[in-house]
Amino acid sequence: MVDRERVTKAAEALRNYRRTDEEKYFEELLCCYGPLIKKLTRNLYYLEREDCEQELSTALYIAAKRIVSMKNDSQCTAYLTRALRYAFYKLYQQSTVAKRIQERKIVFEMTNNTENGKSEIDETLFRVELEEQLAKISEKQAEILREIVLGYCDQEIADNLHCSRQYVNRVKKRLSPDKW
């Protein structure tokens, strides 16, 4: 019964907003979808919460403007919910990229320490040689190499890059420094 009331309230707010284009009705609609927006935002760990809420609110606004048929309350709310979930998936992909960037920064900071006795010349020569080798391989192989450097195991790399563990293993053998 409570769900049915929420669906009816959201559909009514949507109808009023579409009919009058007044901001107060969109705010009512936003109040109806506020709990879902907050729930989805909590799952986006590596992005700013306020930015995510704003993006999802914008997605709700666009969906409310684009909806064609408002005859059935359940269909209206299902359409708006799907629009929010689609926007969430796009934000989740951005969050995953932000997570990878953060992990790489940490690894880079850890490996950027030259206090272990290596000279800057040795480091520079290694980087030049590495860049030459990276230029010779495909983008997928370069991504595998990056994941290896980040410390992922073969199965994690395969899962992250949607390829087989055997392929990752073959690439590792092909890219081993003794073959340079």
Backbone torsions as a table, in degrees:
resi	resn	phi	psi	omega
1	MET	NA	-40.9	-179.6
2	VAL	-64.6	-42.1	179.1
3	ASP	-62.0	-41.8	180.0
4	ARG	-62.7	-38.9	178.0
5	GLU	-65.3	-41.1	178.5
6	ARG	-63.8	-41.9	179.5
7	VAL	-62.3	-45.5	-179.9
8	THR	-63.7	-43.0	-179.8
9	LYS	-64.0	-42.8	179.4
10	ALA	-65.8	-43.0	179.8
11	ALA	-65.3	-38.6	178.3
12	GLU	-65.6	-43.0	177.8
13	ALA	-62.4	-39.6	178.6
14	LEU	-64.8	-46.1	178.9
15	ARG	-59.8	-46.2	179.4
16	ASN	-62.2	-40.7	180.0
17	TYR	-65.5	-44.7	-179.6
18	ARG	-66.6	-34.1	-178.2
19	ARG	-74.8	-43.0	-173.6
20	THR	-105.5	-21.1	-176.8
21	ASP	60.4	29.3	178.4
22	GLU	-89.7	142.1	-176.2
23	GLU	-63.9	-33.1	-177.2
24	LYS	-62.1	-31.7	179.0
25	TYR	-74.5	-34.6	175.0
26	PHE	-66.7	-37.0	176.9
27	GLU	-62.9	-37.5	175.3
28	GLU	-62.7	-43.7	177.9
29	LEU	-62.4	-40.7	178.3
30	LEU	-64.7	-36.7	176.0
31	CYS	-64.6	-37.5	179.0
32	CYS	-66.0	-37.3	-177.9
33	TYR	-97.7	1.1	179.4
34	GLY	-55.1	-46.8	179.3
35	PRO	-60.9	-39.6	178.3
36	LEU	-66.8	-41.7	179.3
37	ILE	-61.7	-44.1	179.2
38	LYS	-65.1	-40.3	179.3
39	LYS	-62.8	-45.4	-180.0
40	LEU	-66.0	-38.4	-178.5
41	THR	-64.1	-35.5	-179.8
42	ARG	-61.9	-23.5	-178.8
43	ASN	-86.3	-0.5	-179.7
44	LEU	-103.9	83.6	-169.2
45	TYR	-68.9	-35.3	-170.1
46	TYR	-101.4	11.3	176.4
47	LEU	-119.1	155.8	179.3
48	GLU	-66.4	132.1	-175.8
49	ARG	-60.5	-45.2	-178.6
50	GLU	-63.3	-39.8	178.2
51	ASP	-63.3	-41.2	179.6
52	CYS	-64.9	-44.0	178.3
53	GLU	-61.2	-40.1	179.1
54	GLN	-65.0	-43.1	179.0
55	GLU	-62.3	-43.3	-179.9
56	LEU	-69.1	-36.4	176.1
57	SER	-64.4	-39.3	177.2
58	THR	-64.5	-40.5	177.5
59	ALA	-61.8	-39.8	176.9
60	LEU	-63.2	-42.7	179.3
61	TYR	-60.7	-47.0	-179.5
62	ILE	-63.8	-43.2	179.4
63	ALA	-64.0	-39.0	179.2
64	ALA	-64.8	-34.0	178.6
65	LYS	-75.4	-30.9	-174.1
66	ARG	-90.6	-15.5	-175.1
67	ILE	-59.5	136.6	-174.1
68	VAL	-96.2	-55.1	-174.7
69	SER	-106.6	132.1	179.3
70	MET	-125.0	33.0	-177.9
71	LYS	-76.2	-38.5	-175.8
72	ASN	-110.6	122.6	-178.1
73	ASP	-58.6	-43.0	-177.9
74	SER	-64.3	-39.8	178.8
75	GLN	-66.5	-38.7	178.4
76	CYS	-61.1	-49.8	-178.1
77	THR	-69.0	-33.9	177.0
78	ALA	-65.4	-39.4	178.0
79	TYR	-62.4	-46.6	-179.7
80	LEU	-65.8	-38.9	178.0
81	THR	-64.3	-42.8	177.8
82	ARG	-63.1	-39.1	178.5
83	ALA	-62.0	-41.3	178.4
84	LEU	-66.6	-42.1	179.5
85	ARG	-65.3	-38.1	177.5
86	TYR	-63.7	-44.1	177.3
87	ALA	-62.9	-37.6	177.3
88	PHE	-61.6	-44.1	-179.1
89	TYR	-60.6	-40.2	177.5
90	LYS	-64.5	-42.6	177.9
91	LEU	-66.3	-35.8	179.1
92	TYR	-63.1	-39.0	176.2
93	GLN	-62.5	-42.3	177.1
94	GLN	-63.1	-39.1	179.1
95	SER	-63.1	-40.3	178.4
96	THR	-64.1	-41.3	177.4
97	VAL	-64.5	-43.1	178.4
98	ALA	-61.2	-37.9	178.0
99	LYS	-63.6	-45.2	178.9
100	ARG	-62.4	-42.0	178.9
101	ILE	-61.6	-43.9	178.9
102	GLN	-60.8	-43.9	179.2
103	GLU	-63.1	-39.8	-179.7
104	ARG	-68.0	-36.6	177.5
105	LYS	-61.6	-42.1	-179.7
106	ILE	-64.3	-45.9	179.8
107	VAL	-64.3	-41.3	179.9
108	PHE	-63.0	-43.0	178.6
109	GLU	-63.3	-37.1	179.7
110	MET	-70.0	-38.2	-177.6
111	THR	-85.8	-11.5	-177.5
112	ASN	-81.4	-6.5	177.5
113	ASN	-72.1	123.0	178.8
114	THR	-105.8	23.3	-179.2
115	GLU	-79.9	-0.4	-176.6
116	ASN	-88.3	16.5	174.2
117	GLY	97.7	-10.5	178.7
118	LYS	-78.3	141.8	179.2
119	SER	-82.6	162.3	178.3
120	GLU	-65.9	-30.1	178.1
121	ILE	-64.8	-45.3	178.1
122	ASP	-60.5	-43.2	179.2
123	GLU	-61.8	-43.6	-179.0
124	THR	-65.0	-43.7	178.6
125	LEU	-61.6	-42.9	178.2
126	PHE	-60.6	-44.8	-178.9
127	ARG	-64.3	-40.5	178.5
128	VAL	-62.6	-45.3	179.5
129	GLU	-63.4	-41.5	178.6
130	LEU	-63.1	-44.2	179.1
131	GLU	-63.0	-38.1	176.5
132	GLU	-62.1	-43.0	-180.0
133	GLN	-68.3	-37.8	178.7
134	LEU	-64.9	-32.1	178.9
135	ALA	-68.1	-23.2	-176.8
136	LYS	-86.9	-13.0	-174.1
137	ILE	-109.8	164.2	-179.9
138	SER	-72.2	166.8	-179.7
139	GLU	-65.3	-37.3	179.0
140	LYS	-64.1	-42.2	178.6
141	GLN	-66.1	-38.1	177.4
142	ALA	-64.2	-38.2	178.2
143	GLU	-65.6	-39.2	176.8
144	ILE	-62.5	-43.0	178.4
145	LEU	-61.3	-42.2	178.0
146	ARG	-60.7	-43.2	-179.9
147	GLU	-66.2	-35.4	176.4
148	ILE	-62.7	-44.9	179.7
149	VAL	-62.6	-33.5	179.0
150	LEU	-74.9	-8.0	174.5
151	GLY	95.5	12.0	178.4
152	TYR	-75.2	149.3	175.4
153	CYS	-83.7	169.3	-176.0
154	ASP	-55.6	-44.5	-177.3
155	GLN	-66.2	-39.6	178.4
156	GLU	-64.9	-41.5	178.6
157	ILE	-62.4	-45.3	179.6
158	ALA	-60.4	-43.2	179.2
159	ASP	-65.5	-43.7	-178.7
160	ASN	-64.6	-37.6	-174.2
161	LEU	-102.7	4.5	176.3
162	HIS	57.4	53.1	174.9
163	CYS	-141.2	176.8	-177.2
164	SER	-83.4	156.1	177.4
165	ARG	-64.0	-35.1	179.3
166	GLN	-64.0	-38.9	177.6
167	TYR	-63.0	-43.5	178.2
168	VAL	-59.9	-43.1	-179.8
169	ASN	-63.7	-42.2	178.1
170	ARG	-62.3	-42.7	179.7
171	VAL	-64.1	-41.4	178.0
172	LYS	-58.8	-44.5	179.9
173	LYS	-64.2	-42.2	-179.6
174	ARG	-64.9	-33.1	-176.4
175	LEU	-94.4	4.6	-176.8
176	SER	-61.5	138.8	-174.6
177	PRO	-58.5	-27.3	-179.4
178	ASP	-69.3	-13.4	177.2
179	LYS	-92.4	-3.7	178.9
180	TRP	-74.8	NA	NA
